[in-house]
Amino acid sequence: MKHIWSVLCSKSIVDEQTNLISLFDCIEEIQIKRIPDKLEKEDKKIVPVNLEITSLWFSESIKIERKLEIKIELRDPDDKIIAPTLSEFTLPEKYKRLRTRIKINKIPFTVSGEYNFDVSFREKGQKKYTNATKIPLTIKIE
């Protein structure tokens, strides 16, 4: 399996007639208004969001069904993993492409700065994950 691309957006829609995908509001930065004092004492804060990581995967093998496990790790500016996520998808027999859409409804954050969604994957039977991409996200606390 090969990773082709991944995008952080607010939503994606697949047209039923053409099977084309449209990505809406691609996200590079989130601005957060001042945090109440009682929350500032906690290590990690959470902001509610409606986001999705949409990806395209490709495989030459079409003879068998393939199972793909995708791991997404949100890393803060200090490179600390603050939100790991695992998702499983199946690429049916006879198909070469797979689109995945992983929804995110909240993002934990620690400080203002550059965050990364590290996307990695492994196919069924593999022990190690393969790094696919990093999706940057700037979080600004005003």
C-alpha angles and dihedrals in degrees: 000000000000128000112229104176145333130200133188109222141150093249145336130214128202115210109231095213101045101022088226118146125224121199119207130203102356106213127224100151141024122200117206123196119232113301120235112256095246090059094047091070093062120089095228129033126192128220119195112234141164105226138141135195106220118193141177121217129187134202130182091203112089099160098088140030111262128208119209127195114200121198120196120189120188108212124196125221089275089056091248116147106239103165122026119184132185124199132175127211136177126221105204123227114277094026123110100185132057127186117201127194117191114188122216119195099175138023123205115214137182107188141350113282148074116333127183134208102213109205119199134161147191133192123232109286096025119115100198129060120233117221110241106174148318119239112201122218125182115212115196120189111203 
